[in-house]
Amino acid sequence: MDESAPLLELQGVSKVFGAVQALNGVNFRVPAGKVTALTGDNGAGKSVLIKTVSGLWEPSGGRIFWEGSPVHLHSPNDAEGLGITTIYQDLALCDNLDIVQNMFLGHERLRRGLLDETSMELTARKILADLHVTTVRSIRQPVKSLSGGQRQSVAVAKAVMQAAKLVIMDEPTAALGVAQTRMVLDLIKRLSSQGAAVIVVSHNLNDVFEVADQISILYLGQMVASAPAAEFDREMVVDYMTSGQSSRAVNGGAADR
């Protein structure tokens, strides 16, 4: 592992669907332990990019590096094996199962051939406590009874339990109220403070500027700007999202790098 390398790096990554060029020579760097906001207008290529990183779609061209070494992501299992967990908008939780069952789904612990309920409960409780998730009534309550913010918390706790090095969150505050949005933003900050890298895909610039250490902006399949969040303001981000450029960038600040 190259200690100076970003955790994840895309070099010249393209993705073609028939006659449609969804990604065109995208360069994208995600540092370890930081929150990277990925933003862009509808159709900019955000979903294609995260599905490529998640192993759902193989790139048509370009290279992907993980901890400084080239990797080939042929499936979600390949990505998960590296430590990449993606939390999509639908969260992929089972409403009929409780919190513990959802967190350990596919990773159940056994003791003498039986489910080790005690061990799983203790682990689930500790992870939720470490993430400061305090609003759930019981770790045995069905997921269908949870609020949107609480459901996001369970999905994040599952990623932490699987020792994810990179957590990708797709529009994590969409359709959430003010209090639930606050819970999720705090959760993102806590994830980062615990050493995980986070990619937040979001249209909500208030959320982006609250949690992001760096901002990367896609426009029509191209990465048009990527820099520390401090180099942007909201108007510049909107410029890049809607036209692919900004006349307000000073000395190349916030240019793609």
Backbone as CSV, one residue per row, in Angstrom:
resi,resn,N_x,N_y,N_z,CA_x,CA_y,CA_z,C_x,C_y,C_z
1,MET,0.835,-1.208,0.000,0.000,0.000,0.000,0.864,1.250,0.000
2,ASP,0.581,2.177,-0.903,1.272,3.463,-0.965,0.597,4.419,0.020
3,GLU,1.337,4.773,1.087,0.735,5.593,2.145,0.324,6.974,1.641
4,SER,0.977,7.452,0.553,0.654,8.788,0.041,-0.518,8.765,-0.931
5,ALA,-0.930,7.580,-1.339,-2.000,7.461,-2.330,-3.359,7.657,-1.680
6,PRO,-4.337,8.141,-2.457,-5.704,8.191,-1.930,-6.228,6.777,-1.704
7,LEU,-7.257,6.648,-0.901,-7.850,5.328,-0.674,-8.384,4.756,-1.987
8,LEU,-9.126,5.593,-2.713,-9.707,5.205,-4.009,-9.320,6.237,-5.045
9,GLU,-8.931,5.768,-6.225,-8.641,6.700,-7.313,-9.127,6.130,-8.633
10,LEU,-9.837,6.951,-9.385,-10.244,6.610,-10.748,-9.411,7.451,-11.698
11,GLN,-8.815,6.799,-12.702,-8.026,7.510,-13.701,-8.624,7.274,-15.077
12,GLY,-9.164,8.339,-15.658,-9.691,8.270,-17.018,-10.792,7.253,-17.218
13,VAL,-11.638,7.084,-16.209,-12.677,6.055,-16.277,-13.833,6.497,-17.178
14,SER,-14.202,5.621,-18.094,-15.329,5.862,-18.993,-16.328,4.722,-18.870
15,LYS,-17.585,5.025,-19.178,-18.614,3.995,-19.212,-19.565,4.310,-20.356
16,VAL,-19.707,3.321,-21.248,-20.554,3.495,-22.429,-21.684,2.484,-22.392
17,PHE,-22.901,2.959,-22.643,-24.063,2.090,-22.813,-24.564,2.287,-24.231
18,GLY,-24.196,1.385,-25.130,-24.605,1.550,-26.525,-24.041,2.839,-27.091
19,ALA,-24.929,3.741,-27.500,-24.490,5.021,-28.069,-24.344,6.110,-27.011
20,VAL,-24.636,5.763,-25.756,-24.619,6.766,-24.689,-23.303,6.707,-23.918
21,GLN,-22.608,7.852,-23.866,-21.371,7.971,-23.088,-21.753,8.507,-21.713
22,ALA,-21.897,7.588,-20.738,-22.355,7.996,-19.411,-21.238,8.616,-18.575
23,LEU,-20.023,8.088,-18.725,-18.842,8.663,-18.069,-17.766,8.833,-19.132
24,ASN,-17.055,9.960,-19.067,-16.078,10.264,-20.108,-14.763,10.709,-19.483
25,GLY,-13.821,9.768,-19.343,-12.483,10.101,-18.845,-12.468,10.697,-17.451
26,VAL,-13.223,10.111,-16.545,-13.370,10.683,-15.204,-12.149,10.386,-14.325
27,ASN,-11.593,11.433,-13.758,-10.575,11.325,-12.716,-11.234,11.666,-11.382
28,PHE,-11.010,10.836,-10.377,-11.723,11.001,-9.103,-10.854,10.413,-8.001
29,ARG,-10.578,11.217,-6.972,-9.739,10.774,-5.862,-10.518,10.893,-4.550
30,VAL,-10.455,9.843,-3.757,-11.146,9.820,-2.471,-10.112,9.542,-1.375
31,PRO,-9.779,10.541,-0.561,-8.800,10.321,0.503,-9.394,9.518,1.661
32,ALA,-8.551,8.803,2.349,-8.993,8.025,3.512,-9.436,8.955,4.634
33,GLY,-10.471,8.545,5.349,-10.899,9.266,6.535,-11.533,10.624,6.296
34,LYS,-11.894,10.922,5.059,-12.492,12.213,4.716,-13.866,12.009,4.087
35,VAL,-14.670,13.068,4.101,-15.979,13.046,3.451,-15.854,13.753,2.095
36,THR,-16.144,13.015,1.041,-16.121,13.568,-0.313,-17.554,13.655,-0.814
37,ALA,-17.979,14.873,-1.145,-19.314,15.051,-1.718,-19.218,14.927,-3.226
38,LEU,-20.057,14.069,-3.798,-20.152,13.912,-5.246,-21.482,14.507,-5.676
39,THR,-21.402,15.562,-6.467,-22.636,16.238,-6.835,-22.666,16.504,-8.336
40,GLY,-23.804,16.925,-8.805,-24.024,17.148,-10.231,-25.514,17.110,-10.499
41,ASP,-25.916,17.649,-11.637,-27.343,17.694,-11.974,-27.830,16.294,-12.356
42,ASN,-29.138,16.132,-12.512,-29.682,14.857,-12.980,-29.057,14.487,-14.321
43,GLY,-28.643,13.236,-14.460,-28.027,12.792,-15.702,-26.551,13.097,-15.823
44,ALA,-25.949,13.623,-14.757,-24.535,13.993,-14.818,-23.615,12.775,-14.783
45,GLY,-24.127,11.655,-14.240,-23.306,10.454,-14.180,-22.983,9.985,-12.771
46,LYS,-23.618,10.589,-11.780,-23.314,10.242,-10.386,-23.634,8.777,-10.089
47,SER,-24.823,8.347,-10.477,-25.225,6.959,-10.199,-24.343,5.968,-10.941
48,VAL,-23.988,6.293,-12.180,-23.127,5.407,-12.958,-21.765,5.289,-12.284
49,LEU,-21.246,6.407,-11.797,-19.934,6.388,-11.150,-19.953,5.514,-9.896
50,ILE,-20.960,5.696,-9.035,-20.941,4.921,-7.787,-21.243,3.445,-8.049
51,LYS,-22.038,3.162,-9.078,-22.285,1.755,-9.402,-21.040,1.101,-10.007
52,THR,-20.208,1.890,-10.656,-18.939,1.384,-11.172,-17.980,1.086,-10.016
53,VAL,-17.899,2.014,-9.072,-17.045,1.810,-7.898,-17.562,0.651,-7.048
54,SER,-18.871,0.456,-7.048,-19.484,-0.607,-6.234,-19.397,-1.980,-6.886
55,GLY,-18.886,-2.040,-8.119,-18.735,-3.324,-8.785,-19.964,-3.791,-9.546
56,LEU,-21.013,-2.967,-9.597,-22.216,-3.365,-10.335,-21.980,-3.317,-11.839
57,TRP,-21.236,-2.301,-12.290,-20.922,-2.155,-13.707,-19.413,-2.025,-13.871
58,GLU,-18.865,-2.763,-14.819,-17.441,-2.637,-15.101,-17.221,-1.434,-16.017
59,PRO,-16.153,-0.681,-15.799,-15.898,0.481,-16.671,-15.569,0.045,-18.087
60,SER,-15.883,0.903,-19.057,-15.546,0.628,-20.449,-14.092,0.981,-20.740
61,GLY,-13.530,1.857,-19.910,-12.142,2.269,-20.083,-11.630,2.930,-18.821
62,GLY,-10.322,3.095,-18.751,-9.718,3.728,-17.582,-9.311,2.704,-16.534
63,ARG,-8.770,3.214,-15.428,-8.256,2.338,-14.370,-8.765,2.769,-13.001
64,ILE,-8.926,1.793,-12.131,-9.352,2.036,-10.756,-8.240,1.547,-9.834
65,PHE,-7.876,2.404,-8.873,-6.836,2.059,-7.898,-7.435,2.052,-6.497
66,TRP,-7.012,1.093,-5.699,-7.440,1.003,-4.297,-6.184,0.930,-3.433
67,GLU,-6.027,1.898,-2.557,-4.838,1.992,-1.704,-3.561,1.941,-2.545
68,GLY,-3.610,2.595,-3.712,-2.440,2.732,-4.552,-2.200,1.606,-5.534
69,SER,-2.993,0.541,-5.482,-2.796,-0.607,-6.368,-3.978,-0.742,-7.326
70,PRO,-3.716,-1.119,-8.581,-4.820,-1.277,-9.538,-5.717,-2.447,-9.156
71,VAL,-7.021,-2.253,-9.327,-7.982,-3.308,-9.012,-8.995,-3.424,-10.146
72,HIS,-9.617,-4.602,-10.227,-10.679,-4.839,-11.207,-11.919,-5.268,-10.429
73,LEU,-12.958,-4.467,-10.532,-14.186,-4.732,-9.783,-15.206,-5.357,-10.728
74,HIS,-15.289,-6.668,-10.680,-16.194,-7.387,-11.582,-17.580,-7.598,-10.972
75,SER,-17.693,-7.408,-9.656,-18.960,-7.666,-8.972,-18.991,-6.905,-7.654
76,PRO,-20.179,-6.740,-7.066,-20.256,-6.127,-5.735,-19.429,-6.874,-4.691
77,ASN,-19.294,-8.195,-4.853,-18.475,-8.957,-3.913,-17.019,-8.518,-3.956
78,ASP,-16.536,-8.170,-5.150,-15.163,-7.673,-5.273,-14.990,-6.381,-4.489
79,ALA,-15.963,-5.471,-4.631,-15.894,-4.192,-3.920,-15.991,-4.394,-2.416
80,GLU,-16.924,-5.226,-1.997,-17.097,-5.472,-0.564,-15.862,-6.140,0.032
81,GLY,-15.197,-6.977,-0.774,-13.986,-7.628,-0.294,-12.863,-6.641,-0.004
82,LEU,-12.857,-5.517,-0.723,-11.861,-4.474,-0.478,-12.224,-3.613,0.726
83,GLY,-13.516,-3.575,1.049,-13.976,-2.722,2.138,-14.843,-1.571,1.669
84,ILE,-15.474,-1.732,0.502,-16.368,-0.708,-0.045,-17.814,-1.129,0.192
85,THR,-18.557,-0.320,0.921,-19.971,-0.588,1.169,-20.802,0.559,0.597
86,THR,-21.825,0.228,-0.165,-22.691,1.245,-0.759,-24.078,1.173,-0.139
87,ILE,-24.562,2.314,0.325,-25.901,2.410,0.905,-26.769,3.200,-0.073
88,TYR,-27.592,2.471,-0.823,-28.452,3.118,-1.812,-29.671,3.735,-1.128
89,GLN,-30.424,4.506,-1.900,-31.575,5.212,-1.324,-32.594,4.263,-0.718
90,ASP,-32.752,3.084,-1.323,-33.745,2.149,-0.766,-33.211,1.398,0.453
91,LEU,-31.895,1.583,0.758,-31.238,1.050,1.958,-31.106,-0.468,1.999
92,ALA,-31.860,-1.186,1.184,-31.771,-2.658,1.137,-31.927,-3.292,2.514
93,LEU,-32.831,-2.756,3.318,-33.139,-3.351,4.616,-34.409,-4.193,4.497
94,CYS,-34.516,-5.186,5.353,-35.704,-6.053,5.356,-36.674,-5.588,6.433
95,ASP,-37.815,-5.068,6.013,-38.772,-4.489,6.950,-39.270,-5.489,7.989
96,ASN,-39.340,-6.749,7.602,-39.924,-7.744,8.511,-38.926,-8.254,9.553
97,LEU,-37.655,-7.847,9.443,-36.637,-8.260,10.406,-36.335,-7.119,11.376
98,ASP,-35.801,-7.468,12.553,-35.469,-6.424,13.517,-34.081,-5.846,13.224
99,ILE,-33.639,-4.916,14.054,-32.371,-4.215,13.813,-31.192,-5.177,13.812
100,VAL,-31.123,-6.032,14.823,-30.010,-6.983,14.921,-29.991,-7.914,13.713
101,GLN,-31.141,-8.431,13.344,-31.218,-9.348,12.211,-30.785,-8.670,10.914
102,ASN,-31.150,-7.409,10.750,-30.736,-6.674,9.560,-29.236,-6.433,9.555
103,MET,-28.679,-6.065,10.686,-27.245,-5.779,10.747,-26.408,-7.016,10.443
104,PHE,-26.897,-8.178,10.837,-26.121,-9.410,10.666,-26.605,-10.267,9.495
105,LEU,-27.525,-9.722,8.685,-28.071,-10.504,7.585,-26.945,-10.930,6.633
106,GLY,-26.789,-12.228,6.471,-25.716,-12.757,5.642,-24.400,-12.926,6.365
107,HIS,-24.349,-12.436,7.612,-23.124,-12.543,8.422,-23.470,-13.048,9.828
108,GLU,-24.485,-13.886,9.907,-24.958,-14.355,11.213,-23.845,-15.116,11.960
109,ARG,-23.833,-14.955,13.263,-22.860,-15.665,14.095,-23.494,-16.923,14.680
110,LEU,-22.720,-17.977,14.660,-23.203,-19.259,15.181,-22.380,-19.691,16.397
111,ARG,-23.056,-20.397,17.289,-22.378,-21.000,18.440,-22.985,-22.378,18.655
112,ARG,-22.159,-23.387,18.488,-22.627,-24.772,18.604,-23.783,-25.054,17.643
113,GLY,-23.674,-24.495,16.448,-24.661,-24.774,15.423,-25.927,-23.951,15.503
114,LEU,-26.035,-23.086,16.511,-27.220,-22.242,16.685,-26.826,-20.774,16.567
115,LEU,-27.810,-19.948,16.246,-27.549,-18.507,16.193,-27.088,-18.007,17.555
116,ASP,-25.984,-17.260,17.557,-25.472,-16.694,18.812,-26.117,-15.326,19.022
117,GLU,-27.357,-15.347,19.489,-28.138,-14.110,19.640,-27.479,-13.136,20.612
118,THR,-26.910,-13.647,21.686,-26.305,-12.775,22.700,-25.134,-11.994,22.121
119,SER,-24.245,-12.681,21.423,-23.086,-12.023,20.818,-23.517,-10.978,19.802
120,MET,-24.504,-11.323,18.969,-24.956,-10.376,17.944,-25.621,-9.158,18.577
121,GLU,-26.406,-9.356,19.618,-27.041,-8.233,20.300,-26.004,-7.308,20.923
122,LEU,-25.007,-7.889,21.581,-23.972,-7.072,22.236,-23.205,-6.249,21.202
123,THR,-22.865,-6.876,20.080,-22.135,-6.158,19.034,-22.988,-5.049,18.430
124,ALA,-24.243,-5.366,18.130,-25.138,-4.361,17.554,-25.302,-3.174,18.499
125,ARG,-25.491,-3.469,19.777,-25.683,-2.404,20.763,-24.442,-1.516,20.852
126,LYS,-23.256,-2.129,20.824,-22.012,-1.353,20.936,-21.806,-0.459,19.720
127,ILE,-22.045,-1.011,18.523,-21.845,-0.212,17.313,-22.802,0.966,17.279
128,LEU,-24.065,0.739,17.611,-25.036,1.831,17.638,-24.660,2.875,18.682
129,ALA,-24.141,2.431,19.827,-23.716,3.372,20.876,-22.511,4.183,20.409
130,ASP,-21.557,3.520,19.741,-20.369,4.227,19.240,-20.748,5.281,18.209
131,LEU,-21.817,5.011,17.463,-22.291,5.963,16.462,-23.258,6.990,17.060
132,HIS,-23.480,6.886,18.369,-24.387,7.794,19.093,-25.818,7.702,18.590
133,VAL,-26.213,6.507,18.184,-27.600,6.283,17.768,-28.392,5.932,19.027
134,THR,-29.120,6.906,19.527,-29.778,6.736,20.830,-31.290,6.779,20.754
135,THR,-31.846,6.960,19.560,-33.294,7.186,19.474,-34.103,5.915,19.253
136,VAL,-33.430,4.789,18.961,-34.212,3.572,18.753,-34.688,3.021,20.100
137,ARG,-35.905,2.555,20.117,-36.514,2.063,21.362,-35.866,0.767,21.827
138,SER,-35.624,-0.121,20.866,-35.044,-1.421,21.173,-34.327,-1.934,19.939
139,ILE,-33.187,-2.607,20.122,-32.480,-3.164,18.968,-33.217,-4.367,18.400
140,ARG,-34.294,-4.777,19.078,-35.121,-5.875,18.581,-36.413,-5.393,17.946
141,GLN,-36.547,-4.062,17.733,-37.773,-3.602,17.090,-37.653,-3.770,15.574
142,PRO,-38.769,-4.081,14.906,-38.728,-4.282,13.451,-38.276,-3.006,12.734
143,VAL,-37.512,-3.171,11.677,-37.033,-2.028,10.915,-38.194,-1.221,10.329
144,LYS,-39.314,-1.902,10.023,-40.453,-1.182,9.437,-41.024,-0.134,10.396
145,SER,-40.705,-0.242,11.690,-41.220,0.718,12.666,-40.303,1.930,12.830
146,LEU,-39.173,1.957,12.123,-38.190,3.027,12.290,-38.474,4.213,11.380
147,SER,-37.999,5.376,11.795,-38.071,6.569,10.946,-37.001,6.477,9.867
148,GLY,-37.055,7.391,8.898,-36.058,7.398,7.828,-34.647,7.579,8.346
149,GLY,-34.472,8.474,9.301,-33.149,8.703,9.874,-32.643,7.490,10.628
150,GLN,-33.532,6.834,11.355,-33.144,5.630,12.089,-32.773,4.498,11.137
151,ARG,-33.492,4.381,10.027,-33.173,3.352,9.036,-31.781,3.594,8.439
152,GLN,-31.464,4.864,8.151,-30.119,5.189,7.678,-29.078,4.777,8.721
153,SER,-29.410,4.988,9.993,-28.486,4.637,11.068,-28.196,3.143,11.082
154,VAL,-29.225,2.336,10.876,-29.049,0.885,10.849,-28.177,0.481,9.665
155,ALA,-28.419,1.087,8.502,-27.621,0.771,7.314,-26.154,1.147,7.526
156,VAL,-25.915,2.286,8.155,-24.536,2.708,8.435,-23.899,1.789,9.466
157,ALA,-24.657,1.421,10.503,-24.128,0.523,11.533,-23.726,-0.816,10.920
158,LYS,-24.497,-1.281,9.950,-24.165,-2.533,9.266,-22.841,-2.396,8.517
159,ALA,-22.624,-1.241,7.874,-21.366,-0.997,7.164,-20.188,-0.970,8.138
160,VAL,-20.390,-0.333,9.297,-19.335,-0.275,10.312,-19.011,-1.672,10.815
161,MET,-20.045,-2.477,11.032,-19.854,-3.836,11.532,-19.020,-4.666,10.548
162,GLN,-19.181,-4.377,9.267,-18.434,-5.109,8.241,-17.064,-4.493,7.985
163,ALA,-16.666,-3.545,8.854,-15.340,-2.906,8.788,-15.099,-2.220,7.447
164,ALA,-16.112,-1.531,6.940,-15.971,-0.829,5.667,-14.927,0.281,5.783
165,LYS,-14.056,0.368,4.789,-13.078,1.452,4.729,-13.645,2.651,3.967
166,LEU,-14.583,2.361,3.054,-15.245,3.398,2.269,-16.737,3.132,2.285
167,VAL,-17.513,4.117,2.742,-18.963,4.004,2.743,-19.513,5.017,1.742
168,ILE,-20.250,4.514,0.751,-20.869,5.377,-0.255,-22.340,5.530,0.106
169,MET,-22.795,6.769,0.249,-24.179,7.030,0.643,-24.876,7.816,-0.462
170,ASP,-25.907,7.216,-1.038,-26.621,7.797,-2.170,-27.818,8.605,-1.672
171,GLU,-27.729,9.934,-1.803,-28.804,10.842,-1.367,-29.320,10.457,0.028
172,PRO,-28.458,10.455,1.037,-28.845,9.917,2.353,-29.904,10.730,3.094
173,THR,-30.100,12.012,2.712,-31.090,12.818,3.433,-32.339,13.089,2.594
174,ALA,-32.440,12.437,1.438,-33.619,12.651,0.585,-34.884,12.267,1.337
175,ALA,-35.874,13.119,1.293,-37.203,12.875,1.890,-37.179,12.798,3.417
176,LEU,-36.102,13.262,4.046,-36.064,13.269,5.509,-36.451,14.638,6.045
177,GLY,-37.050,14.652,7.246,-37.361,15.901,7.924,-36.109,16.523,8.525
178,VAL,-36.292,17.672,9.154,-35.148,18.418,9.704,-34.401,17.617,10.763
179,ALA,-35.121,17.044,11.723,-34.477,16.306,12.817,-33.780,15.049,12.294
180,GLN,-34.427,14.352,11.356,-33.828,13.138,10.805,-32.605,13.461,9.950
181,THR,-32.665,14.568,9.223,-31.512,15.007,8.434,-30.335,15.302,9.345
182,ARG,-30.599,15.981,10.463,-29.545,16.279,11.422,-28.905,14.995,11.942
183,MET,-29.717,13.990,12.217,-29.207,12.704,12.709,-28.259,12.080,11.685
184,VAL,-28.653,12.105,10.415,-27.845,11.467,9.371,-26.553,12.248,9.127
185,LEU,-26.608,13.577,9.123,-25.396,14.377,8.927,-24.405,14.154,10.066
186,ASP,-24.915,14.068,11.286,-24.045,13.776,12.433,-23.418,12.397,12.288
187,LEU,-24.191,11.467,11.766,-23.707,10.102,11.558,-22.559,10.083,10.547
188,ILE,-22.696,10.862,9.473,-21.647,10.944,8.454,-20.363,11.499,9.065
189,LYS,-20.490,12.551,9.862,-19.306,13.132,10.510,-18.648,12.130,11.447
190,ARG,-19.472,11.364,12.143,-18.941,10.385,13.097,-18.214,9.259,12.365
191,LEU,-18.780,8.820,11.254,-18.125,7.799,10.433,-16.725,8.263,10.038
192,SER,-16.640,9.483,9.557,-15.358,10.032,9.136,-14.394,10.150,10.308
193,SER,-14.884,10.595,11.452,-14.018,10.767,12.625,-13.478,9.431,13.118
194,GLN,-14.174,8.344,12.792,-13.723,7.005,13.183,-12.784,6.391,12.150
195,GLY,-12.459,7.157,11.095,-11.448,6.713,10.143,-11.954,6.220,8.811
196,ALA,-13.270,6.129,8.640,-13.805,5.668,7.358,-13.856,6.829,6.360
197,ALA,-13.611,6.518,5.099,-13.863,7.489,4.042,-15.337,7.402,3.677
198,VAL,-15.931,8.542,3.336,-17.344,8.571,2.979,-17.513,9.347,1.676
199,ILE,-18.228,8.755,0.729,-18.682,9.491,-0.455,-20.163,9.760,-0.258
200,VAL,-20.532,11.028,-0.247,-21.931,11.418,-0.124,-22.408,11.951,-1.468
201,VAL,-23.342,11.241,-2.078,-23.943,11.705,-3.330,-25.159,12.535,-2.959
202,SER,-25.155,13.810,-3.330,-26.253,14.678,-2.874,-26.448,15.876,-3.784
203,HIS,-27.727,16.270,-3.923,-28.081,17.530,-4.584,-28.173,18.669,-3.570
204,ASN,-28.275,18.307,-2.296,-28.551,19.298,-1.261,-27.265,20.009,-0.854
205,LEU,-27.101,21.241,-1.325,-25.844,21.941,-1.091,-25.664,22.345,0.371
206,ASN,-26.762,22.533,1.103,-26.616,22.792,2.541,-25.942,21.600,3.221
207,ASP,-26.399,20.397,2.890,-25.800,19.192,3.452,-24.355,19.051,2.994
208,VAL,-24.114,19.294,1.710,-22.768,19.148,1.150,-21.776,20.029,1.900
209,PHE,-22.127,21.293,2.071,-21.176,22.215,2.708,-21.056,21.971,4.212
210,GLU,-22.010,21.305,4.799,-21.901,21.004,6.224,-20.950,19.851,6.499
211,VAL,-20.963,18.829,5.645,-20.189,17.618,5.986,-18.949,17.392,5.133
212,ALA,-18.866,18.001,3.947,-17.824,17.616,2.998,-16.464,18.237,3.313
213,ASP,-15.423,17.418,3.214,-14.045,17.915,3.241,-13.611,18.312,1.843
214,GLN,-14.120,17.590,0.842,-13.842,17.970,-0.533,-15.102,17.748,-1.365
215,ILE,-15.167,18.466,-2.484,-16.339,18.408,-3.358,-15.872,18.061,-4.768
216,SER,-16.551,17.092,-5.382,-16.287,16.716,-6.772,-17.587,16.863,-7.555
217,ILE,-17.503,17.504,-8.719,-18.708,17.854,-9.473,-18.661,17.248,-10.872
218,LEU,-19.699,16.477,-11.199,-19.849,15.895,-12.531,-20.779,16.751,-13.383
219,TYR,-20.453,16.834,-14.659,-21.319,17.524,-15.618,-21.284,16.732,-16.916
220,LEU,-22.441,16.192,-17.319,-22.569,15.425,-18.557,-21.481,14.353,-18.683
221,GLY,-21.257,13.630,-17.574,-20.334,12.502,-17.604,-18.876,12.838,-17.422
222,GLN,-18.574,14.122,-17.219,-17.189,14.533,-17.026,-17.010,15.157,-15.642
223,MET,-15.845,14.914,-15.032,-15.531,15.543,-13.753,-14.982,16.932,-14.046
224,VAL,-15.776,17.957,-13.749,-15.396,19.319,-14.138,-14.743,20.101,-13.016
225,ALA,-14.876,19.629,-11.774,-14.228,20.314,-10.657,-14.101,19.351,-9.494
226,SER,-12.951,19.434,-8.825,-12.732,18.603,-7.641,-11.661,19.272,-6.805
227,ALA,-12.021,19.658,-5.582,-11.095,20.411,-4.738,-11.624,20.431,-3.303
228,PRO,-10.804,20.889,-2.355,-11.300,21.039,-0.981,-12.552,21.916,-0.944
229,ALA,-13.478,21.571,-0.062,-14.746,22.296,0.017,-14.542,23.794,0.268
230,ALA,-13.469,24.128,0.968,-13.208,25.535,1.298,-12.942,26.382,0.057
231,GLU,-12.614,25.739,-1.068,-12.332,26.491,-2.290,-13.597,26.814,-3.088
232,PHE,-14.735,26.305,-2.640,-15.998,26.540,-3.330,-16.921,27.423,-2.495
233,ASP,-17.873,28.060,-3.167,-19.075,28.550,-2.498,-20.267,27.990,-3.273
234,ARG,-21.463,28.202,-2.762,-22.633,27.596,-3.382,-22.821,28.025,-4.831
235,GLU,-22.578,29.300,-5.130,-22.789,29.788,-6.483,-21.834,29.107,-7.468
236,MET,-20.591,28.879,-7.038,-19.632,28.203,-7.910,-20.071,26.773,-8.196
237,VAL,-20.552,26.086,-7.148,-20.993,24.708,-7.339,-22.165,24.665,-8.323
238,VAL,-23.111,25.593,-8.168,-24.255,25.644,-9.084,-23.785,25.935,-10.509
239,ASP,-22.799,26.837,-10.661,-22.241,27.114,-11.991,-21.717,25.836,-12.637
240,TYR,-20.887,25.111,-11.887,-20.299,23.882,-12.427,-21.370,22.839,-12.735
241,MET,-22.373,22.723,-11.855,-23.427,21.723,-12.054,-24.261,22.008,-13.294
242,THR,-24.483,23.291,-13.584,-25.411,23.655,-14.662,-24.734,23.967,-15.983
243,SER,-23.434,24.313,-15.946,-22.761,24.666,-17.205,-21.412,23.988,-17.394
244,GLY,-20.914,23.327,-16.351,-19.624,22.659,-16.460,-18.433,23.560,-16.250
245,GLN,-18.694,24.829,-15.955,-17.595,25.760,-15.717,-18.056,26.874,-14.793
246,SER,-17.081,27.634,-14.264,-17.421,28.785,-13.435,-16.405,29.886,-13.671
247,SER,-16.908,31.067,-14.023,-16.020,32.209,-14.250,-15.505,32.757,-12.928
248,ARG,-16.081,32.262,-11.813,-15.712,32.807,-10.503,-14.569,32.041,-9.861
249,ALA,-14.112,30.965,-10.514,-12.955,30.227,-9.976,-11.714,31.094,-10.167
250,VAL,-10.998,31.384,-9.086,-9.853,32.288,-9.119,-8.572,31.469,-9.258
251,ASN,-7.724,31.847,-10.231,-6.426,31.188,-10.435,-6.565,29.675,-10.546
252,GLY,-7.609,29.245,-11.205,-7.783,27.802,-11.373,-8.271,27.107,-10.125
253,GLY,-8.620,27.890,-9.093,-9.118,27.283,-7.871,-10.351,26.457,-8.165
254,ALA,-10.467,25.344,-7.464,-11.596,24.421,-7.614,-11.649,23.789,-9.006
255,ALA,-10.543,23.831,-9.698,-10.497,23.143,-10.998,-10.250,21.658,-10.761
256,ASP,-10.569,20.892,-11.779,-10.367,19.440,-11.684,-8.882,19.147,-11.489
257,ARG,-8.592,18.296,-10.486,-7.190,17.962,-10.248,-7.040,16.508,-9.920
